[in-house]
Amino acid sequence: MPASKRGSNIYSRMGIPTVINAQSWVTALGGSLMRPEVFAAMEEAGKYFIEIEKLHDAAGEVVAKAVGTEAGFVCAGAAAGNLLMAAAVMTGTDEAKIERLPDTTGMKNEILIFKAQRNYYDKTFEVSGATLIDVGMPGGAHQYHLEAAFTEKTSAVAYIVAPMLKQPLSLFEVVEIAHSRGVPVIVDASAQVPPIQNLTRYTAEGADMVTFSGGKGICGPQNSGLLAGKRDLIKAARMNYQYPGPSRAGIARAAKVSKETLVGLMTAIELLLKTDHEAVWGAWRAKADHIAGRLKGMPGTRVVVEEDENRQGPQPVIYFEKSWKGLSPADVRKRLREGDPPIWVGGGGYGDEINMAMVNVQDGEERVIADRLLELLRSNKS
Ligand SMILES: *Cc1c(COP(=O)(O)O)cnc(C)c1O
């Protein structure tokens, strides 16, 4: 139902308008929506006390089974996953080192990262105390760039997979080069599910650990994430989260997860594995086709449905050609956001095209989006 027709809700009562989210699983608009089964499980989880370590064991098993790895762990998002992976590769299971972080004295504290994969979130590796070492050039890298970057201080290679982010070398190549030097590869694949095949892909390709957001395409709690990989490394990560000895809590204590979040993500993963992904993808495509069909034929624009790896699911995309005489793409975005209900669309990626992710578009909202876009694209510049 269109946001404006939803009537009173908890946000509108606070004076916060609800928006139509055609921008994707962005944190800034609230991630994704949890399914009723997830809420029900979280509510039930909130009624009892348990030994949280036992719950972590159970949650880790769900993660490991889903990702197909030796071990798993539920953490507070992919950002927390990056922190935990960075800490784990530096400390291993050495209690003295775990207690010393973020002071990395005496540790291998360099993590290699492609310059072309530097991104908005990469400080989350550095929070551990690690130093990121750039490899290659902004536009890419050759094998020799990576080979020359290893030192006796190298603790891991971080590899980031995200829409519009380059992969200068394939993960296979990176794994081969790193493993031949005994160095693990850690992967941030925060927003890469769906497609569901990506859940098992990166560790199957040889990565030692991978993290995904729980609150993006997995549709778990917005502040959840999962970490999966080799048994020793996951154990090391977990010790950095909650070091159970007599000393201070580990460095990742600032990224705590609640029992409700743990149960919520476990439930979301179980639902994900049972989902008819083709049906979900088909519903996204139907919405994308609706919008593209309504907008087709406007002189000066080219409207297509794209579903390549740089788009999250099938998306209608409006490309503006030189002959376009109407509102600028930036003005279209601005007016969409300022309308009622506010509509948020994607920022393009290849250029200043307008792309729309269908993954968070609720049934019927595709019509509201098409109506508003038609109105704006037909309107004059002024
Ligand atoms: C969203 C994102 C993150 C952060 O994930 P959270 O689960 O919100 O902590 C990290 N890395 C990349 C590439 C992302 O897209």
The ligand as a Tripos MOL2 file, in Angstrom:
@<TRIPOS>MOLECULE
LIG
   15    15     1     0     0
SMALL
NO_CHARGES

@<TRIPOS>ATOM
      1 C1         26.3030   -2.1310    4.0570 C.3       1 LIG1
      2 C2         27.7430   -2.4790    3.9560 C.ar      1 LIG1
      3 C3         28.5020   -2.7060    5.1100 C.ar      1 LIG1
      4 C4         27.9420   -2.5120    6.4930 C.3       1 LIG1
      5 O1         27.0460   -3.5420    6.8100 O.3       1 LIG1
      6 P1         26.1670   -3.4870    8.1460 P.3       1 LIG1
      7 O2         25.5100   -4.8200    8.1900 O.co2     1 LIG1
      8 O3         25.2220   -2.3470    7.9870 O.co2     1 LIG1
      9 O4         27.1070   -3.2830    9.2890 O.co2     1 LIG1
     10 C5         29.8190   -3.1150    4.9630 C.ar      1 LIG1
     11 N1         30.3650   -3.2830    3.7420 N.ar      1 LIG1
     12 C6         29.6760   -3.0700    2.6010 C.ar      1 LIG1
     13 C7         30.3380   -3.2850    1.2780 C.3       1 LIG1
     14 C8         28.3280   -2.6580    2.6730 C.ar      1 LIG1
     15 O5         27.6140   -2.4580    1.5500 O.3       1 LIG1
@<TRIPOS>BOND
     1     1     2 1
     2     2     3 ar
     3     2    14 ar
     4     3     4 1
     5     3    10 ar
     6     4     5 1
     7     5     6 1
     8     6     7 2
     9     6     8 1
    10     6     9 1
    11    10    11 ar
    12    11    12 ar
    13    12    13 1
    14    12    14 ar
    15    14    15 1
@<TRIPOS>SUBSTRUCTURE
     1 LIG1         1 GROUP 0 **** ****
